[in-house]
Amino acid sequence: MNAECGMLNGEWEIRNPQSAIRNPAIRSLGLVEYTTTWQAMKQFTAARNADTRDEIWLLQHPPVYTQGLAGKPEHLLRASDIPVVKIDRGGQITYHGPGQIVAYLLLDLRRWKLNVRELVRLMEQAVIDLLAQHGVGAHGRKDAPGVYVEDAKIASLGLKIKNGCCYHGLAFNVDIGLTPFDYINPCGYAGLRVTQARDVGINAPLEELEQQLAQNLVALLQQHLHEKNGTVIPAKAGKRATYGEFRGTAIQPNKKTGFPPSRE
């Protein structure tokens, strides 16, 4: 999309003057505890109304396993000092840790004319496009949501829908250290291989990949809305901002969240 970027009060903003809907505010939160962030997502969603602006939170977590609503304990293969948190998203068990970009999407699905399946495909496509920008081919799978490079999973997805709004989102492995995945059946699939950006030849800084991912998500949201409305997409639609276009407007930690610093 033909977007402009800027900083407002510690938020990174992608502005699209052609859109009637304001793009989500992009908040970069750094390294934050999982449970603190989860509670903040729930509180944000419970308090929002029809006028609440959507947000995308970009962050990393200290080491933690999260187990979805349908999570089966047998998918944790080996106990360790990594905590296991039972949460309210769909899906089975996965791992989060430093070196993984987590993008939480706090969206009003009605505003964007999205159903859950469409949102899942949109998130997958944002990661697929990001990898393509760095010369790596990737794909999704209908039988097992997520993004895969060959047969190895590089990004996982999970959502919670409440009153037409979503939270949770996606986790993209950049340089995370993969050993903790050996102690689980990732996303409930025994023997599923897991990979990361570094292992497929992408050496760009995590911050650069984070910015590109956010840009892709916003561009795809706007593209989807244009298609649903049957409107003409602006002439420069599909043009993704390069990292150089973000210089001077880099994401900064948002001071409004009140999240305490992470303790490792």
CYANA upper distance limits for C-alpha pairs under 8 A (distance plus 0.5 A):
  1 MET  CA     16 ASN  CA      8.00
  1 MET  CA    219 ALA  CA      5.59
  1 MET  CA    222 GLN  CA      7.87
  1 MET  CA    223 GLN  CA      8.09
  1 MET  CA    234 PRO  CA      8.01
  1 MET  CA    236 LYS  CA      6.77
  1 MET  CA    237 ALA  CA      4.60
  1 MET  CA    238 GLY  CA      5.40
  1 MET  CA    239 LYS  CA      5.96
  1 MET  CA    240 ARG  CA      6.96
  2 ASN  CA     16 ASN  CA      6.84
  2 ASN  CA    234 PRO  CA      7.70
  2 ASN  CA    236 LYS  CA      5.93
  2 ASN  CA    237 ALA  CA      6.22
  2 ASN  CA    238 GLY  CA      8.11
  2 ASN  CA    239 LYS  CA      7.02
  2 ASN  CA    240 ARG  CA      8.30
  3 ALA  CA     14 ILE  CA      6.56
  3 ALA  CA     15 ARG  CA      5.85
  3 ALA  CA     16 ASN  CA      5.16
  3 ALA  CA     17 PRO  CA      8.05
  3 ALA  CA    241 ALA  CA      8.11
  4 GLU  CA     14 ILE  CA      6.08
  4 GLU  CA     15 ARG  CA      5.37
  4 GLU  CA     16 ASN  CA      6.82
  5 CYS  CA     12 TRP  CA      7.71
  5 CYS  CA     13 GLU  CA      6.03
  5 CYS  CA     14 ILE  CA      5.05
  5 CYS  CA     15 ARG  CA      6.42
  5 CYS  CA    246 PHE  CA      7.42
  5 CYS  CA    249 THR  CA      7.31
  6 GLY  CA     12 TRP  CA      6.43
  6 GLY  CA     13 GLU  CA      5.77
  6 GLY  CA     14 ILE  CA      7.21
  6 GLY  CA     15 ARG  CA      8.26
  6 GLY  CA    249 THR  CA      5.96
  7 MET  CA     11 GLU  CA      6.06
  7 MET  CA     12 TRP  CA      5.26
  7 MET  CA     13 GLU  CA      6.49
  7 MET  CA    249 THR  CA      6.40
  7 MET  CA    250 ALA  CA      8.25
  7 MET  CA    251 ILE  CA      8.07
  8 LEU  CA     12 TRP  CA      7.07
  8 LEU  CA     13 GLU  CA      7.63
  9 ASN  CA    254 ASN  CA      8.13
  9 ASN  CA    255 LYS  CA      8.46
 10 GLY  CA     27 ARG  CA      8.36
 10 GLY  CA    251 ILE  CA      8.27
 10 GLY  CA    252 GLN  CA      6.20
 10 GLY  CA    253 PRO  CA      6.71
 10 GLY  CA    254 ASN  CA      5.22
 10 GLY  CA    255 LYS  CA      6.79
 11 GLU  CA     25 ALA  CA      7.33
 11 GLU  CA     26 ILE  CA      6.61
 11 GLU  CA     27 ARG  CA      5.89
 11 GLU  CA     28 SER  CA      7.91
 11 GLU  CA    251 ILE  CA      7.47
 11 GLU  CA    252 GLN  CA      7.23
 11 GLU  CA    253 PRO  CA      8.02
 11 GLU  CA    254 ASN  CA      6.29
 12 TRP  CA     25 ALA  CA      7.29
 12 TRP  CA     26 ILE  CA      5.68
 12 TRP  CA     27 ARG  CA      6.74
 12 TRP  CA     28 SER  CA      8.17
 12 TRP  CA    249 THR  CA      7.80
 12 TRP  CA    250 ALA  CA      7.72
 12 TRP  CA    251 ILE  CA      5.76
 12 TRP  CA    252 GLN  CA      7.59
 13 GLU  CA     23 ASN  CA      8.39
 13 GLU  CA     24 PRO  CA      8.18
 13 GLU  CA     25 ALA  CA      6.07
 13 GLU  CA     26 ILE  CA      6.28
 14 ILE  CA     23 ASN  CA      7.06
 14 ILE  CA     24 PRO  CA      8.24
 14 ILE  CA     25 ALA  CA      7.97
 14 ILE  CA     26 ILE  CA      8.17
 14 ILE  CA    215 GLN  CA      8.00
 14 ILE  CA    218 VAL  CA      8.31
 15 ARG  CA     22 ARG  CA      8.07
 15 ARG  CA     23 ASN  CA      7.00
 16 ASN  CA     22 ARG  CA      8.12
 16 ASN  CA     23 ASN  CA      7.61
 18 GLN  CA    234 PRO  CA      7.63
 19 SER  CA    222 GLN  CA      8.04
 22 ARG  CA     53 ARG  CA      7.98
 23 ASN  CA     54 ASP  CA      7.85
 23 ASN  CA    218 VAL  CA      7.32
 24 PRO  CA     53 ARG  CA      6.97
 24 PRO  CA     54 ASP  CA      5.09
 24 PRO  CA     55 GLU  CA      5.02
 24 PRO  CA     56 ILE  CA      6.74
 24 PRO  CA    107 LEU  CA      8.44
 24 PRO  CA    218 VAL  CA      7.85
 25 ALA  CA     53 ARG  CA      7.78
 25 ALA  CA     54 ASP  CA      6.92
 25 ALA  CA     55 GLU  CA      5.10
 25 ALA  CA     56 ILE  CA      6.69
 26 ILE  CA     55 GLU  CA      6.39
 26 ILE  CA     56 ILE  CA      5.44
 26 ILE  CA     57 TRP  CA      6.52
 26 ILE  CA     58 LEU  CA      7.87
 26 ILE  CA    214 ALA  CA      7.94
 27 ARG  CA     55 GLU  CA      7.78
 27 ARG  CA     56 ILE  CA      6.73
 27 ARG  CA     57 TRP  CA      5.32
 27 ARG  CA     58 LEU  CA      6.57
 27 ARG  CA    251 ILE  CA      8.02
 27 ARG  CA    252 GLN  CA      8.31
 27 ARG  CA    253 PRO  CA      7.56
 27 ARG  CA    254 ASN  CA      6.44
 28 SER  CA     57 TRP  CA      6.47
 28 SER  CA     58 LEU  CA      5.29
 28 SER  CA     59 LEU  CA      6.51
 28 SER  CA    251 ILE  CA      6.54
 28 SER  CA    252 GLN  CA      6.51
 28 SER  CA    253 PRO  CA      5.57
 28 SER  CA    254 ASN  CA      6.66
 29 LEU  CA     57 TRP  CA      7.47
 29 LEU  CA     58 LEU  CA      6.66
 29 LEU  CA     59 LEU  CA      5.66
 29 LEU  CA     60 GLN  CA      8.41
 29 LEU  CA    252 GLN  CA      8.35
 29 LEU  CA    253 PRO  CA      5.50
 29 LEU  CA    254 ASN  CA      6.59
 30 GLY  CA     58 LEU  CA      7.95
 30 GLY  CA     59 LEU  CA      5.39
 30 GLY  CA     60 GLN  CA      6.50
 30 GLY  CA    253 PRO  CA      6.95
 31 LEU  CA     59 LEU  CA      6.46
 31 LEU  CA     60 GLN  CA      5.19
 31 LEU  CA     61 HIS  CA      5.89
 31 LEU  CA     62 PRO  CA      7.38
 31 LEU  CA     98 PRO  CA      7.91
 31 LEU  CA    261 PRO  CA      7.94
 31 LEU  CA    262 SER  CA      6.51
 32 VAL  CA     36 THR  CA      7.99
 32 VAL  CA     37 THR  CA      7.50
 32 VAL  CA     59 LEU  CA      7.59
 32 VAL  CA     60 GLN  CA      6.89
 32 VAL  CA     61 HIS  CA      5.86
 32 VAL  CA     62 PRO  CA      7.48
 32 VAL  CA    259 PHE  CA      7.62
 32 VAL  CA    260 PRO  CA      7.88
 32 VAL  CA    261 PRO  CA      6.77
 32 VAL  CA    262 SER  CA      5.35
 33 GLU  CA     37 THR  CA      6.91
 33 GLU  CA     61 HIS  CA      6.24
 33 GLU  CA     62 PRO  CA      6.78
 33 GLU  CA    261 PRO  CA      8.32
 33 GLU  CA    262 SER  CA      5.96
 33 GLU  CA    263 ARG  CA      8.03
 34 TYR  CA     38 TRP  CA      6.62
 34 TYR  CA     61 HIS  CA      6.46
 34 TYR  CA     62 PRO  CA      7.93
 34 TYR  CA     64 VAL  CA      7.92
 35 THR  CA     39 GLN  CA      6.64
 35 THR  CA     85 VAL  CA      8.44
 36 THR  CA     40 ALA  CA      6.77
 36 THR  CA    259 PHE  CA      7.47
 37 THR  CA     41 MET  CA      6.72
 37 THR  CA    259 PHE  CA      8.07
 38 TRP  CA     42 LYS  CA      6.89
 39 GLN  CA     43 GLN  CA      6.64
 40 ALA  CA     44 PHE  CA      6.54
 41 MET  CA     45 THR  CA      6.69
 41 MET  CA    106 LEU  CA      8.03
 41 MET  CA    167 TYR  CA      6.98
 41 MET  CA    168 HIS  CA      8.13
 42 LYS  CA     46 ALA  CA      6.57
 42 LYS  CA    167 TYR  CA      8.15
 43 GLN  CA     47 ALA  CA      6.62
 44 PHE  CA     48 ARG  CA      6.63
 45 THR  CA    106 LEU  CA      7.79
 45 THR  CA    162 LYS  CA      8.26
 45 THR  CA    165 CYS  CA      7.58
 45 THR  CA    166 CYS  CA      8.17
 45 THR  CA    167 TYR  CA      7.94
 48 ARG  CA     52 THR  CA      5.96
 54 ASP  CA    106 LEU  CA      6.23
 54 ASP  CA    107 LEU  CA      5.48
 54 ASP  CA    108 ASP  CA      7.24
 55 GLU  CA    105 LEU  CA      6.88
 55 GLU  CA    106 LEU  CA      5.71
 55 GLU  CA    107 LEU  CA      7.12
 56 ILE  CA    103 ALA  CA      7.03
 56 ILE  CA    104 TYR  CA      6.05
 56 ILE  CA    105 LEU  CA      5.22
 56 ILE  CA    106 LEU  CA      6.52
 56 ILE  CA    214 ALA  CA      8.23
 57 TRP  CA    102 VAL  CA      8.38
 57 TRP  CA    103 ALA  CA      6.06
 57 TRP  CA    104 TYR  CA      5.49
 57 TRP  CA    105 LEU  CA      7.16
 57 TRP  CA    106 LEU  CA      8.48
 58 LEU  CA    101 ILE  CA      7.39
 58 LEU  CA    102 VAL  CA      6.24
 58 LEU  CA    103 ALA  CA      5.21
 58 LEU  CA    104 TYR  CA      7.09
 58 LEU  CA    210 GLU  CA      7.72
 59 LEU  CA    101 ILE  CA      6.58
 59 LEU  CA    102 VAL  CA      5.82
 59 LEU  CA    103 ALA  CA      7.19
 60 GLN  CA     96 HIS  CA      8.21
 60 GLN  CA     97 GLY  CA      7.09
 60 GLN  CA     98 PRO  CA      6.12
 60 GLN  CA     99 GLY  CA      7.53
 60 GLN  CA    100 GLN  CA      6.54
 60 GLN  CA    101 ILE  CA      6.25
 60 GLN  CA    102 VAL  CA      6.30
 61 HIS  CA     96 HIS  CA      6.53
 61 HIS  CA     97 GLY  CA      5.59
 61 HIS  CA     98 PRO  CA      6.33
 61 HIS  CA    100 GLN  CA      8.39
 61 HIS  CA    102 VAL  CA      8.45
 62 PRO  CA     96 HIS  CA      7.57
 62 PRO  CA     97 GLY  CA      5.40
 62 PRO  CA     98 PRO  CA      6.27
 62 PRO  CA    262 SER  CA      7.82
 62 PRO  CA    263 ARG  CA      8.32
 62 PRO  CA    264 GLU  CA      6.94
 63 PRO  CA     82 ILE  CA      6.64
 63 PRO  CA     83 PRO  CA      8.14
 63 PRO  CA     95 TYR  CA      7.83
 63 PRO  CA     96 HIS  CA      6.15
 63 PRO  CA     97 GLY  CA      4.71
 63 PRO  CA     98 PRO  CA      7.44
 64 VAL  CA     82 ILE  CA      6.05
 64 VAL  CA     83 PRO  CA      5.81
 64 VAL  CA     84 VAL  CA      6.66
 64 VAL  CA     85 VAL  CA      7.88
 64 VAL  CA     95 TYR  CA      6.40
 64 VAL  CA     96 HIS  CA      5.89
 64 VAL  CA     97 GLY  CA      6.99
 65 TYR  CA     82 ILE  CA      7.36
 65 TYR  CA     83 PRO  CA      6.62
 65 TYR  CA     84 VAL  CA      5.15
 65 TYR  CA     85 VAL  CA      6.71
 65 TYR  CA     93 ILE  CA      7.15
 65 TYR  CA     94 THR  CA      6.12
 65 TYR  CA     95 TYR  CA      4.99
 65 TYR  CA     96 HIS  CA      6.78
 66 THR  CA     84 VAL  CA      6.19
 66 THR  CA     85 VAL  CA      5.35
 66 THR  CA     86 LYS  CA      6.39
 66 THR  CA     87 ILE  CA      7.11
 66 THR  CA     93 ILE  CA      6.04
 66 THR  CA     94 THR  CA      6.10
 66 THR  CA     95 TYR  CA      6.91
 66 THR  CA     96 HIS  CA      8.25
 67 GLN  CA     71 GLY  CA      5.83
 67 GLN  CA     84 VAL  CA      7.55
 67 GLN  CA     85 VAL  CA      6.64
 67 GLN  CA     86 LYS  CA      5.30
 67 GLN  CA     87 ILE  CA      6.49
 67 GLN  CA     91 GLY  CA      7.88
 67 GLN  CA     92 GLN  CA      5.84
 67 GLN  CA     93 ILE  CA      4.71
 67 GLN  CA     94 THR  CA      7.16
 68 GLY  CA     86 LYS  CA      6.70
 68 GLY  CA     87 ILE  CA      5.87
 68 GLY  CA     88 ASP  CA      6.42
 68 GLY  CA     89 ARG  CA      5.63
 68 GLY  CA     90 GLY  CA      5.56
 68 GLY  CA     91 GLY  CA      5.37
 68 GLY  CA     92 GLN  CA      5.39
 68 GLY  CA     93 ILE  CA      6.80
 69 LEU  CA     86 LYS  CA      7.81
 69 LEU  CA     87 ILE  CA      6.87
 69 LEU  CA     88 ASP  CA      5.93
 69 LEU  CA     89 ARG  CA      6.52
 69 LEU  CA     90 GLY  CA      6.05
 69 LEU  CA     91 GLY  CA      7.18
 69 LEU  CA     92 GLN  CA      7.90
 70 ALA  CA     90 GLY  CA      7.19
 70 ALA  CA     91 GLY  CA      6.62
 70 ALA  CA     92 GLN  CA      6.70
 71 GLY  CA     75 HIS  CA      8.35
 71 GLY  CA     91 GLY  CA      6.99
 71 GLY  CA     92 GLN  CA      4.82
 71 GLY  CA     93 ILE  CA      6.73
 71 GLY  CA    188 GLY  CA      8.40
 72 LYS  CA     92 GLN  CA      7.35
 72 LYS  CA     93 ILE  CA      8.48
 72 LYS  CA    188 GLY  CA      8.46
 75 HIS  CA     92 GLN  CA      8.35
 75 HIS  CA     93 ILE  CA      7.37
 75 HIS  CA    184 ILE  CA      6.00
 75 HIS  CA    185 ASN  CA      5.53
 75 HIS  CA    186 PRO  CA      8.23
 75 HIS  CA    188 GLY  CA      6.46
 75 HIS  CA    190 ALA  CA      8.46
 76 LEU  CA     93 ILE  CA      7.98
 76 LEU  CA    183 TYR  CA      6.84
 76 LEU  CA    184 ILE  CA      5.07
 76 LEU  CA    185 ASN  CA      7.16
 77 LEU  CA    183 TYR  CA      5.62
 77 LEU  CA    184 ILE  CA      5.54
 77 LEU  CA    185 ASN  CA      7.64
 78 ARG  CA    183 TYR  CA      5.60
 78 ARG  CA    184 ILE  CA      7.59
 79 ALA  CA    183 TYR  CA      8.09
 88 ASP  CA    160 LYS  CA      7.11
 89 ARG  CA    158 GLY  CA      6.32
 89 ARG  CA    159 LEU  CA      5.60
 89 ARG  CA    160 LYS  CA      5.27
 89 ARG  CA    168 HIS  CA      7.51
 90 GLY  CA    158 GLY  CA      6.20
 90 GLY  CA    159 LEU  CA      6.49
 90 GLY  CA    160 LYS  CA      7.16
 91 GLY  CA    158 GLY  CA      6.93
 91 GLY  CA    187 CYS  CA      7.02
 91 GLY  CA    188 GLY  CA      8.31
 92 GLN  CA    186 PRO  CA      8.24
 92 GLN  CA    187 CYS  CA      5.30
 92 GLN  CA    188 GLY  CA      5.80
 93 ILE  CA    184 ILE  CA      7.83
 93 ILE  CA    185 ASN  CA      7.83
 93 ILE  CA    186 PRO  CA      6.68
 93 ILE  CA    187 CYS  CA      5.57
 93 ILE  CA    188 GLY  CA      6.83
 94 THR  CA    181 PHE  CA      8.14
 94 THR  CA    184 ILE  CA      8.08
 94 THR  CA    186 PRO  CA      6.03
 94 THR  CA    187 CYS  CA      6.10
 95 TYR  CA    180 PRO  CA      7.53
 95 TYR  CA    181 PHE  CA      7.08
 95 TYR  CA    186 PRO  CA      8.40
 96 HIS  CA    100 GLN  CA      7.30
 96 HIS  CA    171 ALA  CA      8.14
 97 GLY  CA    176 ILE  CA      6.79
 98 PRO  CA    175 ASP  CA      8.47
 98 PRO  CA    176 ILE  CA      6.30
 99 GLY  CA    173 ASN  CA      7.34
 99 GLY  CA    174 VAL  CA      6.11
 99 GLY  CA    175 ASP  CA      5.17
 99 GLY  CA    176 ILE  CA      4.62
 99 GLY  CA    177 GLY  CA      8.17
 99 GLY  CA    206 LEU  CA      7.99
100 GLN  CA    171 ALA  CA      7.06
100 GLN  CA    172 PHE  CA      6.11
100 GLN  CA    173 ASN  CA      5.04
100 GLN  CA    174 VAL  CA      5.79
100 GLN  CA    175 ASP  CA      7.03
100 GLN  CA    176 ILE  CA      5.98
101 ILE  CA    171 ALA  CA      6.20
101 ILE  CA    172 PHE  CA      5.61
101 ILE  CA    173 ASN  CA      6.95
101 ILE  CA    174 VAL  CA      7.42
101 ILE  CA    206 LEU  CA      8.13
101 ILE  CA    210 GLU  CA      7.11
102 VAL  CA    169 GLY  CA      8.04
102 VAL  CA    170 LEU  CA      6.33
102 VAL  CA    171 ALA  CA      4.88
102 VAL  CA    172 PHE  CA      6.84
103 ALA  CA    168 HIS  CA      8.28
103 ALA  CA    169 GLY  CA      6.28
103 ALA  CA    170 LEU  CA      5.89
103 ALA  CA    171 ALA  CA      6.88
104 TYR  CA    167 TYR  CA      6.80
104 TYR  CA    168 HIS  CA      5.32
104 TYR  CA    169 GLY  CA      4.97
104 TYR  CA    170 LEU  CA      7.05
105 LEU  CA    166 CYS  CA      7.37
105 LEU  CA    167 TYR  CA      5.93
105 LEU  CA    168 HIS  CA      6.57
105 LEU  CA    169 GLY  CA      5.90
106 LEU  CA    165 CYS  CA      7.56
106 LEU  CA    166 CYS  CA      5.97
106 LEU  CA    167 TYR  CA      5.20
106 LEU  CA    168 HIS  CA      7.86
107 LEU  CA    165 CYS  CA      6.04
107 LEU  CA    166 CYS  CA      5.94
107 LEU  CA    167 TYR  CA      7.52
108 ASP  CA    112 TRP  CA      7.35
108 ASP  CA    164 GLY  CA      6.71
108 ASP  CA    165 CYS  CA      4.90
108 ASP  CA    166 CYS  CA      7.17
109 LEU  CA    113 LYS  CA      6.37
109 LEU  CA    114 LEU  CA      5.58
109 LEU  CA    115 ASN  CA      7.23
109 LEU  CA    164 GLY  CA      6.35
109 LEU  CA    165 CYS  CA      6.04
109 LEU  CA    166 CYS  CA      7.55
110 ARG  CA    114 LEU  CA      6.83
110 ARG  CA    164 GLY  CA      7.00
110 ARG  CA    165 CYS  CA      8.26
112 TRP  CA    221 LEU  CA      7.52
112 TRP  CA    224 HIS  CA      8.15
112 TRP  CA    225 LEU  CA      6.26
113 LYS  CA    225 LEU  CA      7.10
113 LYS  CA    228 LYS  CA      7.50
114 LEU  CA    118 GLU  CA      6.42
114 LEU  CA    119 LEU  CA      6.68
115 ASN  CA    119 LEU  CA      6.76
116 VAL  CA    120 VAL  CA      6.70
117 ARG  CA    121 ARG  CA      6.82
118 GLU  CA    122 LEU  CA      6.57
119 LEU  CA    123 MET  CA      6.68
120 VAL  CA    124 GLU  CA      6.76
120 VAL  CA    145 PRO  CA      8.02
120 VAL  CA    157 LEU  CA      7.97
121 ARG  CA    125 GLN  CA      6.55
122 LEU  CA    126 ALA  CA      6.74
122 LEU  CA    217 LEU  CA      7.95
122 LEU  CA    220 LEU  CA      7.12
122 LEU  CA    221 LEU  CA      8.09
123 MET  CA    127 VAL  CA      7.18
123 MET  CA    157 LEU  CA      8.46
123 MET  CA    169 GLY  CA      8.44
123 MET  CA    170 LEU  CA      7.71
123 MET  CA    217 LEU  CA      7.30
124 GLU  CA    128 ILE  CA      6.70
124 GLU  CA    140 GLY  CA      6.98
124 GLU  CA    146 GLY  CA      6.66
124 GLU  CA    147 VAL  CA      6.39
125 GLN  CA    129 ASP  CA      6.39
126 ALA  CA    130 LEU  CA      6.71
126 ALA  CA    213 LEU  CA      6.88
126 ALA  CA    216 ASN  CA      5.66
126 ALA  CA    217 LEU  CA      5.97
126 ALA  CA    220 LEU  CA      7.70
127 VAL  CA    131 LEU  CA      6.71
127 VAL  CA    147 VAL  CA      7.61
127 VAL  CA    155 ALA  CA      8.09
127 VAL  CA    172 PHE  CA      8.22
127 VAL  CA    213 LEU  CA      7.18
127 VAL  CA    216 ASN  CA      8.42
128 ILE  CA    132 ALA  CA      6.67
128 ILE  CA    137 GLY  CA      7.83
128 ILE  CA    138 ALA  CA      6.04
128 ILE  CA    139 HIS  CA      6.91
128 ILE  CA    147 VAL  CA      7.46
129 ASP  CA    133 GLN  CA      6.68
129 ASP  CA    216 ASN  CA      7.81
130 LEU  CA    134 HIS  CA      7.36
130 LEU  CA    209 LEU  CA      8.11
130 LEU  CA    212 GLN  CA      7.16
130 LEU  CA    213 LEU  CA      6.76
130 LEU  CA    216 ASN  CA      7.79
131 LEU  CA    135 GLY  CA      6.92
131 LEU  CA    136 VAL  CA      5.57
131 LEU  CA    137 GLY  CA      7.07
131 LEU  CA    138 ALA  CA      7.47
132 ALA  CA    136 VAL  CA      5.50
132 ALA  CA    137 GLY  CA      6.25
132 ALA  CA    138 ALA  CA      8.02
134 HIS  CA    202 ILE  CA      7.12
136 VAL  CA    149 VAL  CA      8.33
136 VAL  CA    200 VAL  CA      7.82
137 GLY  CA    149 VAL  CA      7.05
138 ALA  CA    147 VAL  CA      7.14
138 ALA  CA    148 TYR  CA      5.99
138 ALA  CA    149 VAL  CA      5.15
138 ALA  CA    150 GLU  CA      7.33
139 HIS  CA    147 VAL  CA      6.12
139 HIS  CA    148 TYR  CA      5.90
139 HIS  CA    149 VAL  CA      7.20
139 HIS  CA    150 GLU  CA      8.36
140 GLY  CA    144 ALA  CA      8.44
140 GLY  CA    145 PRO  CA      7.01
140 GLY  CA    146 GLY  CA      6.26
140 GLY  CA    147 VAL  CA      5.27
140 GLY  CA    148 TYR  CA      6.59
141 ARG  CA    145 PRO  CA      6.15
141 ARG  CA    146 GLY  CA      7.32
141 ARG  CA    147 VAL  CA      7.86
141 ARG  CA    148 TYR  CA      8.36
145 PRO  CA    156 SER  CA      7.69
145 PRO  CA    157 LEU  CA      7.22
146 GLY  CA    153 LYS  CA      7.49
146 GLY  CA    154 ILE  CA      8.22
146 GLY  CA    155 ALA  CA      6.03
146 GLY  CA    156 SER  CA      5.16
146 GLY  CA    157 LEU  CA      6.21
147 VAL  CA    153 LYS  CA      6.33
147 VAL  CA    154 ILE  CA      6.28
147 VAL  CA    155 ALA  CA      5.56
147 VAL  CA    156 SER  CA      7.23
148 TYR  CA    152 ALA  CA      5.76
148 TYR  CA    153 LYS  CA      4.81
148 TYR  CA    154 ILE  CA      6.04
148 TYR  CA    155 ALA  CA      7.62
149 VAL  CA    153 LYS  CA      6.91
149 VAL  CA    154 ILE  CA      7.22
149 VAL  CA    195 THR  CA      8.30
151 ASP  CA    193 ARG  CA      7.45
152 ALA  CA    192 LEU  CA      7.47
152 ALA  CA    193 ARG  CA      5.18
152 ALA  CA    194 VAL  CA      5.36
152 ALA  CA    195 THR  CA      6.17
153 LYS  CA    192 LEU  CA      8.02
153 LYS  CA    193 ARG  CA      6.76
153 LYS  CA    194 VAL  CA      5.14
153 LYS  CA    195 THR  CA      6.34
154 ILE  CA    172 PHE  CA      6.58
154 ILE  CA    173 ASN  CA      6.12
154 ILE  CA    194 VAL  CA      6.55
154 ILE  CA    195 THR  CA      5.62
154 ILE  CA    196 GLN  CA      5.94
154 ILE  CA    197 ALA  CA      7.95
155 ALA  CA    170 LEU  CA      7.30
155 ALA  CA    171 ALA  CA      5.87
155 ALA  CA    172 PHE  CA      4.83
155 ALA  CA    173 ASN  CA      6.65
156 SER  CA    170 LEU  CA      6.13
156 SER  CA    171 ALA  CA      5.85
156 SER  CA    172 PHE  CA      7.30
156 SER  CA    187 CYS  CA      8.36
157 LEU  CA    169 GLY  CA      6.26
157 LEU  CA    170 LEU  CA      4.91
157 LEU  CA    171 ALA  CA      7.03
158 GLY  CA    168 HIS  CA      6.67
158 GLY  CA    169 GLY  CA      5.92
158 GLY  CA    170 LEU  CA      6.89
159 LEU  CA    166 CYS  CA      7.06
159 LEU  CA    167 TYR  CA      6.43
159 LEU  CA    168 HIS  CA      5.49
159 LEU  CA    169 GLY  CA      6.10
160 LYS  CA    166 CYS  CA      5.98
160 LYS  CA    167 TYR  CA      5.96
160 LYS  CA    168 HIS  CA      6.81
161 ILE  CA    165 CYS  CA      5.99
161 ILE  CA    166 CYS  CA      4.93
161 ILE  CA    167 TYR  CA      7.25
162 LYS  CA    166 CYS  CA      6.74
172 PHE  CA    196 GLN  CA      8.24
173 ASN  CA    195 THR  CA      7.62
173 ASN  CA    196 GLN  CA      5.16
173 ASN  CA    197 ALA  CA      6.76
174 VAL  CA    196 GLN  CA      5.53
174 VAL  CA    197 ALA  CA      5.03
174 VAL  CA    198 ARG  CA      6.56
174 VAL  CA    206 LEU  CA      7.37
175 ASP  CA    196 GLN  CA      6.65
175 ASP  CA    197 ALA  CA      7.07
175 ASP  CA    198 ARG  CA      6.26
176 ILE  CA    196 GLN  CA      7.80
178 LEU  CA    182 ASP  CA      7.87
178 LEU  CA    194 VAL  CA      7.83
178 LEU  CA    195 THR  CA      7.92
179 THR  CA    183 TYR  CA      8.01
180 PRO  CA    184 ILE  CA      7.94
181 PHE  CA    185 ASN  CA      7.93
181 PHE  CA    186 PRO  CA      6.97
181 PHE  CA    194 VAL  CA      7.87
184 ILE  CA    188 GLY  CA      8.49
185 ASN  CA    189 TYR  CA      5.61
185 ASN  CA    190 ALA  CA      5.23
185 ASN  CA    191 GLY  CA      7.17
185 ASN  CA    192 LEU  CA      7.48
186 PRO  CA    190 ALA  CA      7.57
186 PRO  CA    192 LEU  CA      6.89
186 PRO  CA    194 VAL  CA      8.48
195 THR  CA    199 ASP  CA      7.07
195 THR  CA    200 VAL  CA      8.24
196 GLN  CA    200 VAL  CA      7.23
197 ALA  CA    201 GLY  CA      7.04
197 ALA  CA    202 ILE  CA      5.71
197 ALA  CA    203 ASN  CA      7.92
198 ARG  CA    202 ILE  CA      5.58
198 ARG  CA    203 ASN  CA      6.32
204 ALA  CA    208 GLU  CA      7.04
204 ALA  CA    209 LEU  CA      7.33
205 PRO  CA    209 LEU  CA      7.07
206 LEU  CA    210 GLU  CA      6.57
207 GLU  CA    211 GLN  CA      6.81
208 GLU  CA    212 GLN  CA      6.79
208 GLU  CA    243 TYR  CA      6.80
209 LEU  CA    213 LEU  CA      6.54
210 GLU  CA    214 ALA  CA      6.82
211 GLN  CA    215 GLN  CA      6.72
211 GLN  CA    243 TYR  CA      8.03
211 GLN  CA    251 ILE  CA      8.21
212 GLN  CA    216 ASN  CA      6.64
212 GLN  CA    241 ALA  CA      8.04
212 GLN  CA    242 THR  CA      7.98
212 GLN  CA    243 TYR  CA      7.74
213 LEU  CA    217 LEU  CA      6.73
214 ALA  CA    218 VAL  CA      6.82
215 GLN  CA    219 ALA  CA      6.58
215 GLN  CA    240 ARG  CA      7.35
215 GLN  CA    241 ALA  CA      7.57
216 ASN  CA    220 LEU  CA      6.58
216 ASN  CA    240 ARG  CA      7.45
217 LEU  CA    221 LEU  CA      6.69
218 VAL  CA    222 GLN  CA      6.79
219 ALA  CA    223 GLN  CA      6.61
219 ALA  CA    238 GLY  CA      7.48
219 ALA  CA    240 ARG  CA      8.09
220 LEU  CA    224 HIS  CA      6.50
221 LEU  CA    225 LEU  CA      6.77
222 GLN  CA    226 HIS  CA      6.69
223 GLN  CA    227 GLU  CA      6.75
223 GLN  CA    233 ILE  CA      7.68
223 GLN  CA    237 ALA  CA      8.34
224 HIS  CA    228 LYS  CA      6.70
225 LEU  CA    229 ASN  CA      6.59
226 HIS  CA    230 GLY  CA      6.39
226 HIS  CA    231 THR  CA      5.65
226 HIS  CA    232 VAL  CA      7.27
226 HIS  CA    233 ILE  CA      6.73
227 GLU  CA    231 THR  CA      7.01
233 ILE  CA    237 ALA  CA      6.48
241 ALA  CA    245 GLU  CA      6.56
241 ALA  CA    246 PHE  CA      8.09
242 THR  CA    246 PHE  CA      7.60
243 TYR  CA    247 ARG  CA      7.39
246 PHE  CA    250 ALA  CA      6.44
